[in-house]
Amino acid sequence: MKLVYYMVRFVSFDDGMETKAEGALPLTEQTQVRRLAHYQTTERSALYSVLDEGLAANVAIVRDSLPVALPVGFARDGDSILLHGSTGSDFFRRLAAGVPLCITVVSDG
């Protein structure tokens, strides 16, 4: 089995959207926390810290009208998250094709 690193690159953060503060990521309808919103942070340094300390990631997509989630190895490279997976996997082929996804990072503590 041949394993490769697929790279999922997020939309540029320099797309003209307003941010809450310098170094903050854009706040959108999709990213706005509704319940206990005062706990939310959009500061890159805080979010990067969570990613850098993460142990594993769960990646979820919708395939054939059903949710599918897989635990995967990951790493952060600047504004990108690198995901480890097989080129023969239907799941990773869909990711490479650009399907919407959700990444949840697992951390200790």
DSSP file (Angstrom, degrees, kcal/mol; ACC not computed):
  #  RESIDUE AA STRUCTURE BP1 BP2  ACC     N-H-->O    O-->H-N    N-H-->O    O-->H-N    TCO  KAPPA ALPHA  PHI   PSI    X-CA   Y-CA   Z-CA
    1    1 A M              0   0    0      0, 0.0     2,-0.6     0, 0.0    85,-0.0   0.000 360.0 360.0 360.0 131.0    0.0    0.0    0.0
    2    2 A K        -     0   0    0      2,-0.0    85,-0.8     0, 0.0     2,-0.4  -0.822 360.0-163.3 -94.2 123.5    1.4    3.4   -1.0
    3    3 A L  E     +A   86   0A   0     -2,-0.6     2,-0.3    83,-0.2    83,-0.2  -0.874  13.1 170.6-107.4 140.0    0.8    6.1    1.6
    4    4 A V  E     -A   85   0A   0     81,-2.0    81,-2.3    -2,-0.4     2,-0.7  -0.896  36.3-106.9-137.1 167.9    1.1    9.8    0.8
    5    5 A Y  E     -A   84   0A   0     -2,-0.3     2,-0.4    79,-0.2    79,-0.2  -0.896  29.2-157.9 -97.9 119.9    0.3   13.1    2.5
    6    6 A Y  E     -A   83   0A   0     77,-2.5    77,-3.0    -2,-0.7     2,-0.6  -0.783  10.9-143.6 -89.7 140.8   -2.6   14.8    1.0
    7    7 A M  E     -A   82   0A   0     -2,-0.4     2,-0.7    75,-0.2    75,-0.2  -0.928   9.7-163.7-110.0 125.5   -2.7   18.5    1.6
    8    8 A V  E     -A   81   0A   0     73,-2.0    73,-1.6    -2,-0.6     2,-0.5  -0.925  12.9-163.7-103.8 111.4   -6.0   20.3    2.3
    9    9 A R  E     -A   80   0A   0     -2,-0.7    71,-0.1    71,-0.2     3,-0.1  -0.851   9.9-139.9-101.7 126.5   -5.4   24.0    1.8
   10   10 A F        -     0   0    0     69,-0.6     3,-0.1    -2,-0.5    69,-0.1  -0.348  36.8 -77.8 -79.1 162.7   -8.0   26.3    3.3
   11   11 A V        -     0   0    0      1,-0.1    -1,-0.2    -2,-0.1     4,-0.1  -0.278  63.2 -88.3 -57.6 142.4   -9.2   29.4    1.5
   12   12 A S        -     0   0    0      1,-0.2     3,-0.4     2,-0.1    -1,-0.1  -0.225  26.2-145.3 -54.1 138.4   -6.8   32.3    1.8
   13   13 A F  S    S+     0   0    0      1,-0.2     2,-0.3    -3,-0.1     3,-0.2   0.530  92.7  72.4 -83.5  -6.0   -7.3   34.4    4.9
   14   14 A D        +     0   0    0      1,-0.2    -1,-0.2     2,-0.1    -2,-0.1  -0.311  59.4 121.1-101.1  48.4   -6.3   37.5    2.9
   15   15 A D  S    S-     0   0    0     -3,-0.4    -1,-0.2    -2,-0.3     3,-0.1   0.189  90.9 -96.3 -99.8  16.9   -9.6   37.6    0.9
   16   16 A G  S    S+     0   0    0      1,-0.3     2,-0.1    -3,-0.2    -2,-0.1   0.419  77.8 141.1  88.5  -3.0  -10.7   41.1    2.0
   17   17 A M        -     0   0    0     -4,-0.1    -1,-0.3     1,-0.1     2,-0.1  -0.450  57.4-107.3 -72.9 147.0  -13.0   39.9    4.8
   18   18 A E        -     0   0    0     -2,-0.1     9,-0.7     9,-0.1     2,-0.3  -0.471  34.1-156.2 -71.8 144.5  -13.0   42.0    7.9
   19   19 A T  B     -C   26   0B   0      7,-0.2     3,-0.1    -2,-0.1     6,-0.1  -0.829  24.3-121.0-118.5 161.7  -11.4   40.4   11.0
   20   20 A K  S    S-     0   0    0      5,-0.6     2,-0.3    -2,-0.3    -1,-0.1   0.860  88.7 -17.3 -69.4 -35.4  -12.0   41.1   14.6
   21   21 A A  S >  S-     0   0    0      4,-0.1     3,-2.2    21,-0.1    -1,-0.2  -0.962  91.2 -60.6-160.2 169.1   -8.3   42.2   15.3
   22   22 A E  T 3  S+     0   0    0     -2,-0.3     3,-0.1     1,-0.3    -2,-0.0  -0.370 124.7  17.9 -58.7 133.5   -4.9   42.0   13.8
   23   23 A G  T 3  S+     0   0    0      1,-0.3    21,-2.7    20,-0.1    -1,-0.3   0.495 100.3 125.5  82.4   2.5   -3.8   38.4   13.5
   24   24 A A  B <   -D   43   0C   0     -3,-2.2    -1,-0.3    19,-0.2    19,-0.2  -0.637  59.7-121.8 -95.1 153.7   -7.4   37.2   13.8
   25   25 A L        -     0   0    0     17,-2.7    -5,-0.6    -2,-0.2    -4,-0.1  -0.570  42.0 -85.0 -87.6 156.3   -9.2   35.0   11.3
   26   26 A P  B     -C   19   0B   0      0, 0.0     2,-0.6     0, 0.0    -7,-0.2  -0.310  36.3-136.5 -61.8 141.6  -12.4   36.1    9.6
   27   27 A L        +     0   0    0     -9,-0.7     2,-0.2    -3,-0.1    -9,-0.1  -0.904  34.0 169.3-100.3 122.4  -15.6   35.5   11.5
   28   28 A T     >  -     0   0    0     -2,-0.6     4,-1.8     1,-0.1     3,-0.2  -0.714  52.0 -95.7-125.2 174.1  -18.4   34.2    9.2
   29   29 A E  T  4 S+     0   0    0     -2,-0.2    -1,-0.1     1,-0.2    -2,-0.0   0.871 126.0  50.0 -56.4 -37.1  -21.9   32.7    9.6
   30   30 A Q  T  4 S+     0   0    0      1,-0.2    -1,-0.2     3,-0.0    -3,-0.0   0.806 117.0  37.6 -74.0 -30.3  -20.2   29.2    9.4
   31   31 A T  T  4 S+     0   0    0     -3,-0.2     2,-0.3     2,-0.1    -2,-0.2   0.575  86.2 111.2-101.6  -9.8  -17.5   29.9   12.1
   32   32 A Q     <  -     0   0    0     -4,-1.8     2,-0.4     1,-0.1     5,-0.0  -0.501  63.3-136.9 -69.8 124.2  -19.5   32.1   14.5
   33   33 A V        -     0   0    0     -2,-0.3     4,-0.1     4,-0.2     7,-0.1  -0.660  18.5-172.6 -78.8 134.8  -20.1   30.3   17.8
   34   34 A R    >   +     0   0    0     -2,-0.4     3,-0.6     1,-0.2     2,-0.5   0.867  65.9  55.9 -96.0 -46.6  -23.7   30.8   19.0
   35   35 A R  T 3  S-     0   0    0      1,-0.3    -1,-0.2     2,-0.1     0, 0.0  -0.784 127.1  -4.1 -95.5 129.3  -23.7   29.2   22.5
   36   36 A L  T >  S+     0   0    0     -2,-0.5     3,-2.1     1,-0.1     4,-0.3   0.905  78.6 171.2  56.7  45.2  -21.1   30.6   25.0
   37   37 A A  G X   +     0   0    0     -3,-0.6     3,-1.7     1,-0.3    -4,-0.2   0.714  63.1  75.6 -60.2 -22.9  -19.7   32.8   22.3
   38   38 A H  G 3  S+     0   0    0      1,-0.3    -1,-0.3     3,-0.0    -2,-0.1   0.667  89.9  59.2 -66.7 -13.5  -17.5   34.6   24.7
   39   39 A Y  G <  S+     0   0    0     -3,-2.1    -1,-0.3     2,-0.0    -2,-0.2   0.601  84.8 104.0 -86.1 -12.4  -15.2   31.5   24.8
   40   40 A Q    <   -     0   0    0     -3,-1.7     2,-0.4    -4,-0.3    -8,-0.0  -0.440  50.2-170.7 -73.7 140.7  -14.5   31.7   21.1
   41   41 A T        -     0   0    0     -2,-0.1    -2,-0.0     1,-0.1    -3,-0.0  -0.980  20.4-176.0-127.1 146.3  -11.2   33.0   19.8
   42   42 A T        +     0   0    0     -2,-0.4   -17,-2.7   -15,-0.0     2,-0.3   0.252  44.2 128.6-117.5   7.7  -10.2   33.8   16.2
   43   43 A E  B  >  -D   24   0C   0    -19,-0.2     4,-2.3     1,-0.1     3,-0.3  -0.498  56.2-142.6 -69.4 125.4   -6.6   34.6   17.1
   44   44 A R  H  > S+     0   0    0    -21,-2.7     4,-3.5    -2,-0.3     5,-0.3   0.907  97.9  55.4 -53.8 -46.8   -4.3   32.7   14.8
   45   45 A S  H  > S+     0   0    0    -22,-0.2     4,-1.8     1,-0.2    -1,-0.2   0.890 110.4  44.9 -59.3 -40.8   -1.7   32.1   17.5
   46   46 A A  H  > S+     0   0    0     -3,-0.3     4,-1.6     2,-0.2    -1,-0.2   0.910 116.6  45.6 -68.7 -42.2   -4.2   30.4   19.8
   47   47 A L  H  X S+     0   0    0     -4,-2.3     4,-2.0     1,-0.2    -2,-0.2   0.896 112.0  51.1 -69.1 -40.2   -5.8   28.3   17.0
   48   48 A Y  H  X S+     0   0    0     -4,-3.5     4,-3.1    -5,-0.2    -1,-0.2   0.879 106.1  56.7 -63.0 -37.0   -2.3   27.3   15.7
   49   49 A S  H  X S+     0   0    0     -4,-1.8     4,-1.9    -5,-0.3    -1,-0.2   0.909 105.7  50.0 -60.6 -42.9   -1.4   26.3   19.2
   50   50 A V  H  X S+     0   0    0     -4,-1.6     4,-0.7     1,-0.2    -1,-0.2   0.930 114.1  45.2 -60.9 -45.5   -4.4   23.9   19.3
   51   51 A L  H >< S+     0   0    0     -4,-2.0     3,-0.7     1,-0.2    -2,-0.2   0.916 112.2  50.8 -64.6 -43.3   -3.4   22.4   16.0
   52   52 A D  H 3< S+     0   0    0     -4,-3.1    -1,-0.2     1,-0.2    -2,-0.2   0.805 114.9  43.0 -67.4 -29.1    0.3   22.1   16.9
   53   53 A E  H 3< S+     0   0    0     -4,-1.9    55,-0.4    -5,-0.2    -1,-0.2   0.504  89.2 120.6 -92.3  -5.5   -0.5   20.3   20.2
   54   54 A G    <<  -     0   0    0     -3,-0.7    53,-0.2    -4,-0.7     3,-0.1  -0.258  48.7-160.1 -63.9 145.1   -3.2   18.1   18.6
   55   55 A L        -     0   0    0     51,-3.5     2,-0.3     1,-0.3    19,-0.2   0.807  70.0 -11.6 -93.4 -36.6   -2.7   14.3   18.8
   56   56 A A  E     -E  106   0D   0     50,-1.1    50,-3.2    17,-0.1     2,-0.4  -0.959  61.2-132.4-156.5 166.5   -5.0   13.2   16.0
   57   57 A A  E     -EF 105  72D   0     15,-2.1    15,-3.4    -2,-0.3     2,-0.6  -0.982   5.4-147.9-129.3 142.4   -7.7   14.6   13.8
   58   58 A N  E     -EF 104  71D   0     46,-3.1    46,-2.7    -2,-0.4     2,-0.5  -0.952  17.9-161.4-104.8 124.9  -11.1   13.3   12.8
   59   59 A V  E     -EF 103  70D   0     11,-2.9    11,-2.5    -2,-0.6     2,-0.4  -0.926   8.2-169.5-110.9 128.1  -12.1   14.3    9.3
   60   60 A A  E     +EF 102  69D   0     42,-2.9    42,-2.1    -2,-0.5     2,-0.3  -0.933  12.2 163.3-122.7 141.6  -15.7   14.1    8.3
   61   61 A I  E     - F   0  68D   0      7,-2.5     7,-2.9    -2,-0.4     2,-0.6  -0.891  39.3-110.9-138.6 170.0  -17.5   14.4    5.0
   62   62 A V  E     - F   0  67D   0     38,-0.4     2,-0.5    -2,-0.3     3,-0.1  -0.953  36.2-178.3-105.8 122.7  -20.9   13.6    3.7
   63   63 A R  E >   - F   0  66D   0      3,-3.2     3,-1.5    -2,-0.6    -2,-0.0  -0.983  69.0 -13.1-125.1 122.2  -20.8   10.7    1.2
   64   64 A D  T 3  S-     0   0    0     -2,-0.5    -1,-0.2     1,-0.3    -2,-0.0   0.905 129.3 -53.8  53.6  45.7  -23.9    9.4   -0.6
   65   65 A S  T 3  S+     0   0    0      1,-0.2    -1,-0.3    -3,-0.1    -3,-0.0   0.549 121.2 102.2  68.7  11.4  -26.1   11.4    1.9
   66   66 A L  E <  S-F   63   0D   0     -3,-1.5    -3,-3.2     2,-0.0     2,-0.2  -0.964  74.6-115.3-125.0 142.4  -24.5    9.8    4.9
   67   67 A P  E     -F   62   0D   0      0, 0.0     2,-0.4     0, 0.0    -5,-0.2  -0.520  30.0-172.0 -73.8 141.1  -21.8   11.3    7.3
   68   68 A V  E     -F   61   0D   0     -7,-2.9    -7,-2.5    -2,-0.2     2,-0.4  -0.998   3.2-177.3-133.5 129.6  -18.5    9.6    7.3
   69   69 A A  E     -F   60   0D   0     -2,-0.4    -9,-0.2    -9,-0.2   -11,-0.0  -0.994   0.2-176.4-130.5 135.7  -15.7   10.4    9.8
   70   70 A L  E     -F   59   0D   0    -11,-2.5   -11,-2.9    -2,-0.4     2,-0.4  -0.986  26.4-125.0-129.8 140.0  -12.2    8.9    9.9
   71   71 A P  E     +F   58   0D   0      0, 0.0     2,-0.3     0, 0.0   -13,-0.3  -0.694  41.2 173.8 -78.2 134.7   -9.3    9.5   12.4
   72   72 A V  E     -F   57   0D   0    -15,-3.4   -15,-2.1    -2,-0.4     2,-0.2  -0.965  35.5-108.0-140.1 155.6   -6.2   10.5   10.5
   73   73 A G        +     0   0    0     11,-0.4    11,-2.4    -2,-0.3     2,-0.3  -0.564  46.2 175.6 -75.7 148.9   -2.7   11.7   11.3
   74   74 A F  E     -B   83   0A   0      9,-0.2     2,-0.3    -2,-0.2     9,-0.2  -0.964  21.1-168.5-150.6 164.8   -2.2   15.4   10.5
   75   75 A A  E     -B   82   0A   0      7,-1.7     7,-3.6    -2,-0.3     2,-0.4  -0.973  24.0-122.1-150.3 155.3    0.3   18.3   10.7
   76   76 A R  E     -B   81   0A   0     -2,-0.3     2,-0.4     5,-0.2     5,-0.2  -0.851  21.0-177.6-101.3 138.2    0.1   22.0   10.3
   77   77 A D  E >   -B   80   0A   0      3,-2.7     3,-1.7    -2,-0.4     2,-0.3  -0.833  63.9 -63.0-133.0  93.4    2.2   23.8    7.7
   78   78 A G  T 3  S-     0   0    0     -2,-0.4    -1,-0.1     1,-0.3     0, 0.0  -0.517 120.8 -12.3  65.0-124.5    1.6   27.5    7.9
   79   79 A D  T 3  S+     0   0    0     -2,-0.3   -69,-0.6    -3,-0.1     2,-0.3   0.256 124.8  87.5 -89.8  11.7   -2.1   28.1    7.0
   80   80 A S  E <   -AB   9  77A   0     -3,-1.7    -3,-2.7   -71,-0.1     2,-0.5  -0.803  64.5-145.8-113.1 152.7   -2.4   24.5    5.7
   81   81 A I  E     -AB   8  76A   0    -73,-1.6   -73,-2.0    -2,-0.3     2,-0.5  -0.981  15.9-149.5-113.8 125.6   -3.3   21.3    7.4
   82   82 A L  E     -AB   7  75A   0     -7,-3.6    -7,-1.7    -2,-0.5     2,-0.4  -0.823  11.2-159.8 -95.7 130.4   -1.6   18.2    6.0
   83   83 A L  E     -AB   6  74A   0    -77,-3.0   -77,-2.5    -2,-0.5     2,-0.5  -0.908  10.5-136.9-112.9 138.4   -3.6   14.9    6.2
   84   84 A H  E     +A    5   0A   0    -11,-2.4   -11,-0.4    -2,-0.4     2,-0.3  -0.819  46.2 122.4 -96.5 126.5   -2.0   11.5    6.0
   85   85 A G  E     -A    4   0A   0    -81,-2.3   -81,-2.0    -2,-0.5     2,-0.3  -0.986  57.7 -78.5-170.7 172.5   -3.9    8.9    3.9
   86   86 A S  E >   -A    3   0A   0     -2,-0.3     3,-1.2   -83,-0.2     6,-0.2  -0.604  23.8-139.4 -87.4 139.8   -3.8    6.5    1.0
   87   87 A T  T 3  S+     0   0    0    -85,-0.8    -1,-0.1    -2,-0.3   -84,-0.1   0.705 105.0  58.5 -67.4 -19.4   -4.1    7.7   -2.7
   88   88 A G  T 3  S+     0   0    0    -86,-0.4     2,-0.3     4,-0.0    -1,-0.2   0.530  81.9 107.9 -86.7  -6.2   -6.3    4.6   -3.3
   89   89 A S    <>  -     0   0    0     -3,-1.2     4,-2.1     1,-0.2     5,-0.2  -0.565  63.0-148.4 -78.3 129.1   -8.8    5.6   -0.7
   90   90 A D  H  > S+     0   0    0     -2,-0.3     4,-2.2     1,-0.2     5,-0.2   0.888 100.4  57.5 -58.7 -39.3  -12.2    6.9   -1.9
   91   91 A F  H  > S+     0   0    0      1,-0.2     4,-1.9     2,-0.2    -1,-0.2   0.937 110.1  41.2 -57.7 -50.8  -12.3    9.1    1.2
   92   92 A F  H  > S+     0   0    0     -6,-0.2     4,-2.5     1,-0.2    -1,-0.2   0.798 110.5  57.5 -74.0 -27.6   -9.1   10.9    0.3
   93   93 A R  H  X S+     0   0    0     -4,-2.1     4,-1.4     2,-0.2    -1,-0.2   0.899 107.4  49.0 -65.5 -38.9   -9.9   11.1   -3.3
   94   94 A R  H  X>S+     0   0    0     -4,-2.2     5,-1.8     2,-0.2     4,-0.5   0.910 110.4  50.6 -65.5 -41.4  -13.0   13.0   -2.4
   95   95 A L  H ><5S+     0   0    0     -4,-1.9     3,-1.5     1,-0.2    -2,-0.2   0.934 109.2  50.8 -60.4 -45.2  -11.0   15.3   -0.2
   96   96 A A  H 3<5S+     0   0    0     -4,-2.5    -1,-0.2     1,-0.3    -2,-0.2   0.804 104.9  58.2 -62.7 -28.8   -8.6   15.9   -3.0
   97   97 A A  H 3<5S-     0   0    0     -4,-1.4    -1,-0.3    -5,-0.1    -2,-0.2   0.592 122.3-106.9 -78.1 -10.5  -11.5   16.8   -5.3
   98   98 A G  T <<5 +     0   0    0     -3,-1.5    -3,-0.2    -4,-0.5    -2,-0.1   0.725  54.7 168.0  97.4  23.0  -12.6   19.5   -2.8
   99   99 A V      < -     0   0    0     -5,-1.8    -1,-0.2     1,-0.1     2,-0.0  -0.371  48.3 -94.0 -64.9 149.4  -15.7   18.2   -1.0
  100  100 A P        -     0   0    0      0, 0.0   -38,-0.4     0, 0.0     2,-0.3  -0.371  56.0-179.5 -60.2 143.0  -16.7   20.2    2.1
  101  101 A L        -     0   0    0    -40,-0.1     2,-0.4    -3,-0.1   -40,-0.2  -0.923  27.5-140.6-142.8 166.3  -15.2   18.7    5.2
  102  102 A C  E     -E   60   0D   0    -42,-2.1   -42,-2.9    -2,-0.3     2,-0.5  -1.000  14.6-162.3-129.0 131.3  -15.0   19.1    8.9
  103  103 A I  E     -E   59   0D   0     -2,-0.4     2,-0.5   -44,-0.2   -44,-0.2  -0.968   4.3-172.2-116.6 126.1  -11.8   18.6   10.9
  104  104 A T  E     -E   58   0D   0    -46,-2.7   -46,-3.1    -2,-0.5     2,-0.4  -0.977  14.2-147.3-115.8 124.7  -11.9   18.0   14.6
  105  105 A V  E     -E   57   0D   0     -2,-0.5     2,-0.5   -48,-0.2   -48,-0.2  -0.785   5.7-145.0 -97.7 132.8   -8.6   17.9   16.4
  106  106 A V  E     +E   56   0D   0    -50,-3.2   -51,-3.5    -2,-0.4   -50,-1.1  -0.820  25.2 174.2 -96.1 128.8   -8.1   15.7   19.5
  107  107 A S        -     0   0    0     -2,-0.5     2,-0.6   -53,-0.2   -53,-0.1  -0.858  32.0-114.3-130.7 167.9   -5.9   17.1   22.2
  108  108 A D              0   0    0    -55,-0.4    -2,-0.0    -2,-0.3     0, 0.0  -0.904 360.0 360.0-106.0 116.7   -4.8   16.0   25.7
  109  109 A G              0   0    0     -2,-0.6    -1,-0.2     0, 0.0     0, 0.0   0.424 360.0 360.0 103.6 360.0   -6.0   18.3   28.5
